[in-house]
């Protein structure tokens, strides 16, 4: 049995798969991409025509898309199962996974917008050597896939003042409110057993935490307790241990700079709900 994971140190999608591999105690070989354009090299594009991470290669066959990889691991390695016990709960878990990748209304898109608006835009600015939109666009074209380019330029240029940023915070608020309701009557997202649904959201919760977006669950104790349980699992190291310390510093320091703006957005949402 041979498992090779092509991944990136801070990619939430790649981390999602690393968490599953850790939970299932599966050994794997690392192929770390820099995502500085190396994802467009012919050898990798042959494995993953979308030029994104992660890609799992199992005995010579490439599996792409992180949610598909999670399901594949359950099919190929049913030991240490992460699937809920009954059909209805498995369907509920699949809906939560779909919620991550539901295009521009999905949680992954919101996480990408928040990450770049708050923190990683500064990496793009440094690469471009300019804050001029034309120069930023060139830098983005060199390193990002076509799907990301469509929204990224405005977010990099405007940062937290981009309309997409407020929309992302609103999307997270809806998600965390839903989680609070779920977790008020269960220990994990799907019942009382840690499952593929919790695995899928671990790297996203850690990303929100690093971005200093914990205001999202500050008044939601069930989510706070659940997140504490996620962080206490050994598999959480499959997210955090791969982060470059420089990336962590960028995420946290820039997150602190923008925390007040985020709290203002959330306060506005709370006021709107009251009326």
matplotlib code that plots the C-alpha trace (Angstrom):
import matplotlib.pyplot as plt

x = [0.0, 1.4, -0.1, 1.5, -0.1, 0.7, -0.1, 0.8, 1.7, -1.1, -3.8, -7.0, -8.0, -4.7, -4.8, -8.3, -6.8, -3.9, -6.3, -8.2, -5.0, -4.0, -7.4, -7.2, -3.5, -2.5, 1.2, 1.8, 4.6, 4.7, 5.2, 5.0, 4.2, 5.1, 2.2, 4.4, 3.7, 4.9, 1.3, 1.2, 4.2, 3.3, 4.1, 1.7, -1.0, -1.0, -2.0, -4.3, -5.5, -7.0, -3.6, -4.7, -3.9, -4.4, -3.8, -3.7, -1.9, -2.8, -0.9, -0.3, -3.8, -4.5, -7.5, -8.3, -10.6, -10.4, -13.9, -13.7, -10.4, -12.0, -14.7, -12.1, -10.1, -13.3, -14.0, -10.4, -9.5, -12.7, -10.8, -11.0, -14.2, -15.0, -18.5, -21.5, -23.2, -26.6, -27.6, -29.4, -26.4, -24.1, -26.3, -26.2, -22.4, -22.3, -24.4, -21.9, -19.0, -20.9, -21.4, -17.7, -17.3, -20.6, -18.8, -19.0, -21.6, -19.4, -17.3, -14.0, -14.6, -15.4, -12.2, -10.1, -11.6, -11.0, -7.5, -6.4, -8.4, -6.8, -3.4, -2.1, -2.8, 0.4, 2.4, 1.0, 1.8, 5.4, 5.7, 4.4, 6.5, 3.5, 0.0, -1.0, -3.8, -2.2, 1.0, -1.0, -3.0, 0.3, 1.5, -1.8, -1.7, 1.7, 0.6, -3.1, -5.5, -8.2, -11.0, -9.3, -8.3, -11.9, -12.4, -8.9, -7.8, -10.5, -9.9, -6.1, -6.5, -9.2, -8.5, -11.1, -12.9, -13.8, -17.5, -16.6, -15.0, -18.2, -20.1, -17.5, -17.9, -21.7, -21.3, -19.2, -21.7, -24.5, -22.3, -21.3, -24.9, -25.9, -23.1, -24.2, -27.6, -26.3, -23.8, -26.3, -27.7, -24.6, -20.9, -19.9, -21.4, -23.2, -24.3, -22.0, -19.1, -16.3, -16.8, -15.8, -17.8, -15.7, -12.5, -13.6, -14.0, -11.0, -8.6, -11.2, -11.8, -8.1, -7.7, -10.5, -8.8, -5.4, -7.1, -8.4, -12.0, -12.9, -15.5, -17.6, -18.0, -17.3, -21.0, -21.6, -20.3, -21.2, -19.0, -16.2, -16.3, -16.4, -13.5, -11.6, -12.2, -11.0, -7.8, -7.2, -7.1, -3.7, -4.9, -5.0, -1.2, -1.7, -2.9, -0.7, 2.6, 2.8, 2.2, 5.2, 5.9, 6.0, 2.5, 1.2, 2.7, 1.1, -2.3, -2.3, -0.7, -2.8, -5.9, -5.3, -5.2, -8.6, -10.4, -12.2, -13.6, -14.8, -16.5, -18.2, -19.6, -20.8, -22.4, -24.3, -25.5, -26.6, -28.5, -30.2, -31.3, -32.8, -35.0]
y = [0.0, 3.3, 6.7, 10.0, 13.3, 16.4, 19.3, 22.7, 23.6, 26.1, 25.0, 24.3, 21.7, 19.9, 20.0, 18.5, 15.4, 15.3, 15.3, 12.3, 10.4, 11.1, 10.0, 6.8, 6.2, 5.8, 6.3, 8.5, 10.2, 14.0, 15.9, 19.6, 22.2, 25.8, 27.1, 29.7, 28.5, 24.9, 23.7, 24.5, 22.3, 19.6, 16.7, 17.9, 19.0, 15.4, 14.3, 17.2, 19.1, 21.8, 22.7, 22.8, 20.9, 18.3, 15.3, 11.9, 9.1, 5.6, 2.8, 4.9, 6.3, 10.0, 11.2, 14.9, 17.3, 17.2, 16.1, 13.3, 12.2, 12.0, 9.8, 7.7, 7.1, 5.8, 3.4, 2.3, 2.0, 1.3, 0.6, 3.4, 4.6, 8.3, 7.8, 8.1, 4.9, 5.3, 6.4, 9.5, 10.8, 9.9, 12.0, 14.9, 14.6, 14.8, 17.9, 19.6, 18.6, 20.0, 23.2, 23.7, 23.6, 25.2, 27.6, 31.3, 30.6, 27.9, 28.1, 27.4, 30.5, 32.6, 31.3, 32.2, 35.7, 36.3, 35.0, 37.2, 40.3, 40.2, 38.6, 37.1, 40.2, 41.5, 38.6, 39.5, 43.2, 42.2, 40.0, 42.7, 45.4, 47.7, 48.5, 49.4, 47.3, 46.4, 45.2, 43.2, 41.6, 40.5, 38.9, 37.1, 35.8, 34.2, 32.1, 31.6, 29.3, 30.8, 30.2, 32.2, 35.0, 36.0, 37.3, 37.6, 40.9, 43.0, 41.4, 41.9, 45.5, 46.6, 44.2, 44.2, 47.0, 44.7, 43.9, 40.2, 40.4, 41.5, 38.8, 36.2, 37.3, 37.1, 33.6, 32.5, 34.0, 31.8, 28.8, 29.2, 29.9, 26.6, 24.8, 26.3, 24.9, 21.5, 21.3, 22.3, 18.8, 16.7, 16.5, 16.5, 17.9, 14.7, 13.1, 12.0, 10.5, 12.4, 12.0, 13.0, 16.2, 17.3, 16.3, 18.4, 21.6, 21.3, 23.2, 25.9, 26.5, 26.7, 29.2, 31.4, 31.2, 32.2, 35.1, 36.3, 35.7, 33.9, 36.7, 34.5, 32.0, 34.2, 34.2, 30.6, 28.4, 25.1, 25.9, 27.1, 23.8, 21.8, 23.7, 23.0, 19.3, 19.6, 21.3, 18.7, 15.8, 14.6, 15.1, 18.9, 18.7, 17.6, 21.2, 23.3, 21.4, 22.1, 25.8, 28.0, 30.1, 33.2, 32.4, 32.1, 35.4, 37.0, 35.5, 36.4, 39.9, 41.0, 39.5, 41.6, 44.7, 43.9, 42.4, 45.7, 45.9, 42.3, 43.0, 46.0, 43.8, 41.2, 43.9, 45.1, 41.6, 41.2, 44.5, 43.5, 40.1, 42.0, 44.0]
z = [0.0, -1.1, -0.2, -1.4, -0.7, -2.8, -0.5, 0.8, 4.3, 5.0, 2.5, 4.5, 1.9, 2.1, 5.9, 5.8, 4.2, 6.6, 9.5, 8.1, 7.5, 11.1, 12.5, 10.4, 11.4, 7.8, 6.8, 3.8, 1.9, 1.6, -1.6, -0.6, -3.2, -2.8, -4.9, -6.4, -9.9, -9.4, -9.4, -13.1, -14.0, -16.6, -14.2, -11.5, -14.0, -15.3, -11.8, -11.1, -14.2, -12.0, -10.7, -7.0, -3.9, -2.5, -4.7, -3.2, -5.1, -3.9, -5.6, -8.7, -9.1, -8.5, -6.5, -6.5, -4.6, -0.8, 0.0, -2.6, -1.0, 2.4, 1.0, -0.9, 2.2, 3.9, 1.0, 0.6, 4.3, 6.3, 9.4, 12.0, 10.2, 10.2, 8.8, 11.1, 12.0, 10.2, 6.7, 7.8, 9.7, 6.8, 4.5, 7.0, 7.1, 3.3, 3.3, 5.7, 3.4, 0.4, 2.3, 2.2, -1.5, -2.6, -5.0, -4.1, -1.3, 0.2, 3.3, 1.5, -0.7, 2.4, 4.1, 1.1, 0.9, 4.6, 4.5, 1.6, 2.7, 6.2, 5.7, 2.5, 0.4, 2.0, 0.5, -2.9, -2.5, -1.5, -4.5, -6.8, -5.2, -5.6, -4.4, -7.9, -9.2, -12.5, -10.8, -8.3, -11.1, -12.8, -9.5, -9.0, -12.6, -12.0, -9.0, -8.9, -10.8, -13.1, -10.6, -7.9, -10.1, -10.7, -7.2, -5.8, -7.5, -5.8, -2.4, -2.7, -3.8, -1.3, 1.6, 4.3, 2.5, -0.4, -0.5, -0.6, 2.9, 4.7, 2.8, 4.0, 7.6, 7.2, 5.8, 8.7, 11.2, 9.6, 9.8, 13.4, 14.4, 12.7, 14.6, 17.9, 17.4, 16.3, 19.2, 21.9, 21.7, 20.7, 21.4, 17.7, 14.5, 13.8, 17.0, 19.8, 17.7, 16.1, 12.3, 8.8, 9.3, 12.2, 10.3, 7.3, 9.4, 11.7, 9.4, 8.8, 12.5, 13.1, 10.2, 11.7, 15.1, 13.6, 11.8, 15.2, 14.2, 17.4, 18.0, 15.8, 18.6, 21.7, 22.6, 21.4, 24.2, 22.5, 19.5, 21.8, 23.6, 20.4, 19.0, 22.2, 21.7, 18.1, 19.1, 21.8, 19.4, 18.2, 14.6, 15.0, 14.8, 11.2, 10.6, 12.9, 12.7, 8.9, 9.1, 8.3, 11.4, 9.2, 7.9, 11.4, 12.3, 9.3, 10.0, 13.7, 13.5, 10.6, 12.3, 15.4, 13.2, 11.6, 14.6, 15.4, 11.9, 12.1, 15.5, 13.9, 11.1, 13.6, 15.8, 12.7, 12.0, 15.6, 15.5, 12.2, 13.8, 16.7, 14.4]

ax = plt.figure().add_subplot(projection="3d")
ax.plot(x, y, z, "-o")
ax.set_aspect("equal")
plt.show()
